[in-house]
Amino acid sequence: MKSSARDGALSNSPEFGGIKATRGTLQQWRVNKMTEQYQIAEYSQTAAAIAILREKYHGPFDVTTTKGMGMAKEARAEVRGYRVALEKVRVEIKAPALERTRLIDAEAKRITAELLAIEEPIDAAIKAEETRKADEKAARECAEAARVAALQARIDAIRQRALTVANRDAAALRAALDEARVFAPDPDTFAERWPDAMQASAEVRQALETLLAEREAQEARRAEEEARLRAQREELARRQAELDRQREAEEAQRRAEREELARWRAAEEERRQQAADAQARAEQDRQAADAQARRQAEITAKPAQADPLAAIKHALVAGTITGPEAIDQAYQLGFQAGLLEKVIKQ
């Protein structure tokens, strides 16, 4: 219905002169309109078939049925045939173009080589001259940079004079200041940097004067402090010597007292030992006298049949004689060993 309405509208358009067109005429008009956009004449037949194929196979195929599947395969084969034919035509019509392109490239390459043979020597000469000029410019710039750096180094060397002696004593600072006062930068040596060299020299003199004044004041304060500390050390040494002398005197006195006490104790111990020894000897003499008196009394008072060992036994029991002394006295009385053992056991 839509196609019929569209065909009716087209048949009454001015392009058909108001004459009622047939369906074939309309289809041919569509093909002509579709092929107007293609500029390759060899593709016109295939391009014309596109509108027919689109019209012929615009609806979907029911591939779920045998008939529908067959129709779909036939449609695919027909469209594929056009596509394969188009590719063959493309290869055929492109071959001459490719050959032409190859010839165009080869000829251009040959002409370019001949042009380069003329151009390259000229270009090499130009570049060589440009390189030479650039090298000369670079050399000049390098030399100028070296010259400027050398001038700056000389100015830095002037300023370095103050830094070199900044931490030294007043004598070194004074000598450096004397040298700085007589130093005058040479205008030829410093060229355009001569004003900077003069300023640096003035700054160095001022810096050295300031450093010298500060160092002299510092050294004066240090000398005063050292004198004060030296006096303190001397006073401390004198006091320490006095304390040492007193300590040695006290120690000597304590040592003498200890020695005197030791001598007194030794003498006292000797007196006690002598008294004890004398007392012991007196006790031994008394015991011996008592024993002798007892023996004499026993001898005088004993009966005719008395035991000759009675006195020895009595003295042994009383503790006035010892066992060895009893044995000795028994031997003196002429008794045998058996009697002696009896006395010792009793």
C-alpha positions in Angstrom: 0.0 0.0 0.0 2.8 2.4 0.9 4.7 1.6 -2.4 1.5 2.2 -4.5 0.9 5.5 -2.8 4.5 6.6 -3.3 4.4 5.5 -7.0 1.2 7.5 -7.5 2.8 10.6 -6.1 5.9 10.2 -8.2 3.9 9.6 -11.4 2.2 13.0 -11.0 5.5 14.8 -10.3 6.9 17.4 -12.8 9.8 15.1 -13.7 7.3 12.8 -15.5 5.6 15.7 -17.2 2.3 14.8 -15.5 2.0 11.6 -17.5 0.9 8.5 -15.7 4.0 6.3 -15.5 4.2 2.6 -15.5 5.7 0.5 -12.6 8.7 -0.3 -14.8 9.3 3.3 -15.6 9.2 4.2 -11.9 11.7 1.4 -11.1 14.1 2.6 -13.7 13.8 6.2 -12.4 14.8 4.9 -8.9 17.8 3.1 -10.4 18.9 6.3 -12.2 18.6 8.3 -9.0 20.5 5.7 -7.0 23.4 5.6 -9.5 23.8 9.3 -9.8 26.0 9.2 -6.6 28.5 6.7 -8.1 31.4 8.1 -10.1 32.9 4.8 -11.3 31.1 3.8 -14.5 32.2 0.1 -14.2 30.3 -0.1 -10.9 27.0 1.3 -12.3 25.5 -2.1 -13.1 26.1 -3.5 -9.6 25.0 -0.1 -8.1 21.8 -0.2 -10.1 21.1 -3.7 -8.8 21.3 -2.5 -5.2 17.9 -0.8 -5.4 16.4 -3.8 -7.1 17.8 -6.2 -4.5 16.8 -4.0 -1.6 13.2 -3.8 -3.1 13.2 -7.5 -3.8 14.5 -8.7 -0.5 13.4 -6.0 1.9 11.2 -8.3 4.0 12.6 -10.9 6.6 12.7 -14.5 5.7 11.0 -17.2 7.7 14.0 -19.5 8.0 12.2 -21.7 10.4 10.4 -23.3 7.4 11.9 -25.3 4.6 10.5 -23.0 2.0 11.6 -19.9 3.8 15.1 -21.3 4.3 15.4 -22.1 0.6 14.3 -18.6 -0.4 16.8 -17.1 2.0 19.7 -19.1 0.6 18.7 -18.2 -3.0 18.6 -14.5 -2.0 22.0 -14.8 -0.3 23.5 -16.5 -3.3 22.2 -13.8 -5.6 23.5 -10.9 -3.4 26.9 -12.7 -3.0 27.1 -13.1 -6.8 26.9 -9.4 -7.2 29.5 -8.8 -4.5 31.9 -11.3 -6.0 31.4 -9.8 -9.5 32.1 -6.3 -8.0 35.4 -7.5 -6.5 36.5 -8.9 -9.9 35.6 -5.7 -11.6 37.5 -3.7 -8.9 40.6 -5.8 -9.4 40.4 -5.5 -13.2 39.9 -1.7 -13.3 42.4 -1.1 -10.5 45.3 -3.0 -12.2 46.0 -0.2 -14.8 45.7 2.4 -12.1 48.2 0.5 -9.9 50.6 0.3 -12.8 50.1 4.0 -13.5 50.7 4.8 -9.9 53.9 2.7 -9.9 55.1 4.5 -13.0 54.3 7.9 -11.4 56.2 7.0 -8.3 59.2 5.6 -10.2 59.4 8.7 -12.5 59.1 11.0 -9.5 61.8 9.1 -7.7 64.1 9.4 -10.7 63.5 13.1 -11.1 63.9 13.7 -7.4 67.3 11.9 -7.5 68.5 14.2 -10.3 67.2 17.2 -8.5 69.0 16.1 -5.3 72.2 15.6 -7.2 72.0 19.3 -8.0 70.6 20.5 -4.7 72.7 18.5 -2.2 76.1 20.0 -3.0 74.5 23.5 -2.8 72.8 22.5 0.5 76.1 21.1 1.9 78.0 24.3 1.1 75.3 26.4 2.7 75.2 24.1 5.8 79.0 24.0 6.0 79.1 27.8 6.0 76.3 28.0 8.5 78.1 25.5 10.7 81.4 27.5 10.4 79.6 30.7 11.3 77.8 29.0 14.2 81.1 27.5 15.4 82.8 30.8 15.2 79.9 32.4 17.1 80.0 29.7 19.7 83.8 30.1 20.1 83.4 33.9 20.5 80.6 33.3 23.0 82.7 30.8 24.9 85.7 33.1 24.9 83.6 35.9 26.1 82.1 33.8 28.8 85.5 32.7 29.9 86.7 36.3 29.9 83.7 37.4 32.0 84.2 34.4 34.3 87.9 35.3 34.7 87.0 38.9 35.6 84.4 37.6 38.1 87.0 35.2 39.6 89.4 38.2 40.1 86.7 40.2 41.9 85.8 37.1 44.0 89.5 36.8 44.8 89.5 40.3 46.2 86.5 39.6 48.4 88.1 36.3 49.4 90.9 38.2 51.2 88.6 39.1 54.0 87.1 35.6 54.2 90.6 34.0 54.3 91.6 35.7 57.5 88.2 36.2 59.1 88.8 33.6 61.8 92.5 34.5 62.5 94.0 36.6 65.2 94.4 40.4 65.3 97.9 40.3 64.0 96.9 38.4 60.8 93.9 40.8 60.3 96.1 43.8 60.7 98.6 42.5 58.1 95.7 41.8 55.7 94.3 45.2 56.2 97.7 46.9 55.5 97.8 44.9 52.2 94.2 45.8 51.3 94.9 49.5 51.9 97.8 49.6 49.4 96.0 47.4 46.8 94.6 49.2 43.8 92.8 47.3 41.0 94.3 47.8 37.5 91.8 49.2 35.0 93.3 47.3 32.2 93.1 44.0 34.0 89.5 44.4 35.1 88.3 46.2 32.0 84.5 46.9 32.3 84.4 45.3 35.7 87.0 47.8 37.1 84.2 49.7 39.1 83.1 46.4 40.6 86.7 45.6 41.5 87.1 49.0 43.2 83.9 48.5 45.1 85.0 45.0 46.2 88.3 46.4 47.3 86.6 49.1 49.4 84.2 46.5 50.9 87.2 44.3 51.8 89.0 47.2 53.6 85.8 48.1 55.5 85.2 44.4 56.4 88.8 44.0 57.6 88.6 47.2 59.7 85.4 45.9 61.3 86.9 42.5 61.9 90.1 43.9 63.3 88.3 46.2 65.8 86.1 43.3 66.9 89.1 40.9 67.2 91.2 43.4 69.2 88.3 44.0 71.6 87.7 40.2 71.8 91.4 39.5 72.5 91.5 42.3 75.2 88.5 40.8 76.9 90.2 37.3 76.6 93.4 38.7 78.1 91.5 40.2 81.0 89.6 37.0 81.5 92.8 34.9 81.3 94.5 37.2 83.9 91.5 36.9 86.2 91.4 33.2 85.8 95.2 33.0 86.3 94.9 35.0 89.5 92.1 32.7 90.7 94.2 29.6 89.9 97.1 31.0 91.7 95.0 31.8 94.8 93.4 28.3 94.6 96.9 26.8 94.4 98.1 28.8 97.4 95.0 27.7 99.4 95.4 24.1 98.3 99.1 24.2 99.3 98.1 25.5 102.7 95.4 22.9 103.1 97.9 20.2 102.0 100.5 21.5 104.5 97.9 21.5 107.3 96.7 18.0 106.3 100.2 16.7 106.3 100.9 18.2 109.7 97.7 16.7 111.1 98.5 13.4 109.5 102.0 13.5 111.0 100.6 14.2 114.4 98.0 11.4 114.1 100.8 9.1 112.9 103.0 10.0 115.9 100.0 9.5 118.3 99.3 6.1 116.8 102.9 5.1 117.1 103.0 6.3 120.7 99.8 4.4 121.5 101.3 1.3 119.8 104.4 1.5 121.9 102.4 2.0 125.1 100.2 -1.0 124.3 103.3 -3.1 123.5 104.9 -2.1 126.8 101.7 -2.7 128.7 101.3 -6.1 127.1 104.9 -7.0 127.9 104.4 -5.9 131.6 101.2 -8.0 131.8 103.0 -11.0 130.2 105.9 -10.6 132.7 103.5 -10.4 135.6 101.6 -13.4 134.4 104.8 -15.4 133.9 106.1 -14.4 137.4 102.8 -15.4 138.9 102.8 -18.7 137.1 106.4 -19.4 138.3 105.5 -18.4 141.8 102.4 -20.8 141.7 104.6 -23.6 140.4 107.2 -22.9 143.1 104.5 -22.9 145.8 102.9 -26.1 144.4 106.3 -27.7 144.3 107.1 -26.6 147.9 103.7 -27.9 149.1 104.3 -31.2 147.4 107.7 -31.5 148.9 106.3 -30.6 152.3 103.6 -33.2 152.0 106.0 -35.8 150.8 108.3 -35.0 153.7 105.4 -35.1 156.2 104.2 -38.4 154.8 107.6 -39.9 155.0 108.0 -38.8 158.5 104.6 -39.9 159.7 104.0 -43.2 157.7 104.1 -46.6 159.6 106.7 -49.3 158.9 104.3 -51.3 156.6 102.9 -48.2 154.8 102.4 -48.3 151.1 105.4 -46.8 149.5 103.2 -45.4 146.6 100.7 -43.7 149.0 102.4 -40.3 148.8 102.6 -40.5 145.0 99.0 -41.5 144.8 97.9 -38.7 147.1 99.9 -36.1 145.2 98.5 -37.4 141.8 94.9 -37.3 143.2 95.5 -33.8 144.6 96.8 -32.7 141.2 100.0 -31.4 142.6 102.0 -33.6 140.2 101.3 -34.9 136.7 101.2 -38.4 135.5 104.8 -38.3 134.0 106.0 -36.9 137.3 104.3 -39.7 139.2 105.9 -42.3 136.9 109.3 -40.8 137.4 108.9 -40.8 141.2 107.7 -44.4 141.1 110.8 -45.4 139.1 112.9 -43.7 141.7 111.3 -46.0 144.3 112.3 -49.0 142.2 108.9 -50.5 141.3 108.3 -52.5 138.1 106.2 -51.5 135.1 103.2 -53.4 136.2 102.9 -51.4 139.4 103.4 -48.2 137.3 100.4 -49.0 135.1 98.4 -49.6 138.2 99.3 -46.2 139.5 98.4 -44.5 136.2 95.0 -46.2 135.9 94.2 -45.3 139.5 
